Amino acid sequence: MIEFLQQPMPWYVSGPLIGLMVPLLLLLDNRQFGISSAYRHMCAAVLPKGKFSFFTYDWKAQRWNLVFVLGIVIGGFLVSLTTPDGYATAISEQTKLALGEWGITDFSGLIPSEIFNLSFLATPAGVAIMVVGGFFIGFGARYGGGCTSGHAISGLSNLQIPSLIAVMGFFAGGLLMTYFILPLILS
């Protein structure tokens, strides 16, 4: 069983499973799918009541979302424990060449070890990518009314025009980051 779980899930299985989440959530009391909502629920659970109006609501009604995010964290942890030694994430040769120009050459694990380590976090590039980038992602997700998964999966399937605009912005931002900002940070 472990061997089966260690293999990548084919697109023709994972795609429909993700697609079926939306009707399932709509059938279950019109719930919205998205990860950034869980951050709001966590804040509402721990912040003093009535101090911030944005976090004053019945977060307990959305406990399922917190359990979902906890499952993602546990799943990621289990994957890190069960990944066999020598596993290499499948990356195209063109991408490897482009990343090699920025000093990223170790593709032997799930993530590039040159970027995702504590010593890199202590560098200006690490702070820019992890801390500043993380803040912008979190702030942007809440300011934009949801994250990429919420807008792209739930919003588009519900034919919401703001989600279409948001997804176009995500793609434009991703291209801007990939081709202009990341080369500046990593050079």
URKA-V767467 format. One record per pair of residues at least 24 apart in sequence whose C-alpha atoms are under 6 Angstrom apart, sorted by the first residue. I is the first residue (numbers start at 1). J is the second residue. If there is no record, write none. Layout:
i: <I I>
j: <J J>
This chain:
i: <22 33 33 34 34 36 36 38 38 102 102 125>
j: <154 150 154 149 150 146 147 65 66 186 187 185>
